[in-house]
Amino acid sequence: MILERLTLCNFCLYRGEQTFNLAPARRNGKGAPIILIGGINGGGKTTVLDAIQLALYGSRALCSKRGALSYEQFLRECIHHGVAADEGASLALSFRFAAEGEENLYEVCRAWSLRGQKVSEELYVSRDGVRDRWLSDNWNQMVEELVPLGISQLFFFDAEKIRFLAEDESCSAVLGSAIKSLLGLDLAERLIADAAAMESRFVRQIRSDEEAGEIAKLESEIQNHDAQLTAIREQAASLETERDGALAMVRQAERRFAARGGEYWKERETRQQRIGEVRNQESTIAGQLTTLAAGGLPMALLPDLLAGVADQDQSERTAGQARSLLGLLKQRDAELLRAIKEAAVSAKAAAAVREYQDADRSRREASASHVESRLALSDRAREGLLHLRQRELPESIAEVGRLMAQLSDVKQERESLERAIAAVPDDASIKEVAEQLRKAAEEQATVTAKIRNLAEQEKSVTAAREVLELQRQKLLGKQTEEEIGTQEAARMAQLAARTRETMKEFLRQATTAKIHRLSTLITESFRFLLRKKTLVQQIHIDPETFAVRIFDDSGHALPKRRLSEGEKQIFAISVLWGLARASARSLPAIIDTPMARLDVKHRNHLVQRYFPNASHQVVILSTDTEVDCRYYNELAPYISRAYHLKYDEEKKMTVGEEGYFWTQGRVEDNREEQP
């Protein structure tokens, strides 16, 4: 599927008729899948996403601004406020879709206006430029074959809203339905249901009246359960829309709360408690520094003096040793001369020895006499000096360095806390906004609880239906085995039963195989986009419940709540990317607000790895703080065309211009070649 053009006329912020060319082109023989649409917050980006969904699905569209409004009231609100309600609004979406080797160009036109007190809506569908009445009358059925509503939110999505895949445990049913449709597993389920219906029809021809009545009763109960499931799912779809509206109110309240300094106000008591702790730490560190200063630490200021004392002590010790040695030398010299004399050594040699001995003693005596004994340190004092220089002072200096660094950090934290406390708004200016935020959050929580309750009801009714279906199948199987009545009917019933059981086994094995491949693709996508490469080792999808579980590199289950807000968004995008890669359906990706909650590294991965490869056609709806100048230049080789949604404050309208925030016209060197 390739989206070609979207035309809006008097739709929400878009006054008059405005057309966006969404078809991807080729540049220098290579695919350029990205259509970049930039606008400020509130400038009409999400309106483009809503317009595409509304054109395709009408009253069933999951539009962001519908909330709890009825479809008629929603259409009324979508007419630009600057034009008369009877002039109305319209949408036209054209797209190419290939099936069974044949490509067709479809155009869906949806127009509505106020007629009296009611909204009148018209739908026209054309194929290959020719209006097709049958398609127009049966479009809801036809669009389910082309782009089923259940999977549309996995390809046309608000990047912030899809975080429910990483937060809401009730998403398994939604994800399971989408997975079955995307991977073609729903076809096997329909075949199983058809085989069961065929078996039932043939068995009716061969069963007894008593058993027929029992089977009819079971079938009636099954139909009642089916009706309950339909009602529950319709109510859940309505609540999903209501939750979107509640989420929008929460975001609006959060923005007002933040603008008033709400985060400072909310953390006021925590910060006041922390600043007391920090001041105590500061006082403790100062006391430790004082204790060090009262010891030997001041001597660290006199390293040269300490070195001089050590040198003087060494000189005095050497001189003392020399004086002690002189006495020994005199005795030795006398004994040596005596031995020489007894050995009858010549007088000349004896005189030379005596002269050497006298000169040596004189030199030693002179050396010892030059050192003045000023210190006369005891051995204990000498050990104290050595300990002070080699151990006590180095350890004290290192401890002072550590304490000073710690004191600097503590002072910095105290000053930061003091600034934060000083920025806290007074209660009068913030309480009203805080109350609005609380009510909005409660409303969202209430709707979410209702959705979870419905999911539990659906699970319970489904389980009860399965029990009834099992009972019915046992009765049908019993009748089939007995083969009473028409032999041909019995044979066909047996074949239908065997077909049903075979298809069940095929569905089980096919689901396990495809889910395993899907889990692998989602894991690859998540690790490819994630900043922390060691955080996640594997993502597993249960083939029966479709619950998604994350495992770390130690093989332990990682609760989704442990993920940061940015990691949750990356996880949700990875799930959708894995589904797109595993799907046989070739659908475009439309991504609204893609990087609002991501840090720089995750943004880099999304720009460099995801956007160019997300699909054969990628429509990105972004602010200038998400896809900024740097990211625009990185994406430029993959951009077919860019639009800037320019909001006119005076006229209260948005105009779509070719070019991005700081560019005009199409991307340079864009030689347009339709794929």
Secondary structure, DSSP 8 states (H G I E B T S, - for coil): -EEEEEEEEEETTEEEEEEEE---EEETTEEE-EEEEEE-TTSSHHHHHHHHHHHHHGGG---TTTTT--HHHHHHHHB-TTS-TTT-EEEEEEEEEEETTEEEEEEEEEEEEEETTEEEEEEEEEETTEE-HHHHHTHHHHHHHHS-HHHHTTTEEETTGGGHHHH-TTHHHHHHHHHHHHHTHHHHHHHHHHHHHHHHHHHHTTS-HHHHHHHHHHHHHHHHHHHHHHHHHHHHHHHHHHHHHHHHHHHHHHHHHHHTTHHHHHTHHHHHHHHHHHHHHHHHHHHHHHHHHTTTGGGGG-HHHHHHHHHHHHHHHHHHHHHHHHHHHHHHHHHHHHHHHHTT--HHHHHHHHHHHHHHHHHHHHHHHHS-------HHHHHHHHHIIIIIHHHHHHHHHHHHHHHHHHHHHHHHHHHHHHT---HHHHHHHHHHHHHHHHHHHHHHHHHHHHHHHHHHHHHHHHHHHHHHHHHHHHHHHHT-S-HHHHHHHHHHHHHHHHHHHHHHHHHHHHHHHHHHHHHHHHHHH-S-TTT-SEEEE-TTT--EEEE-TTS-B--GGGS-HHHHHHHHHHHHHHHHHH-S----EEEESTTTT--HHHHHHIIIIIGGGS-SSEEEEE-TTTS-HHHHHHHGGGEEEEEEEEEETTTTEEEEEES-TT--SS-TT------
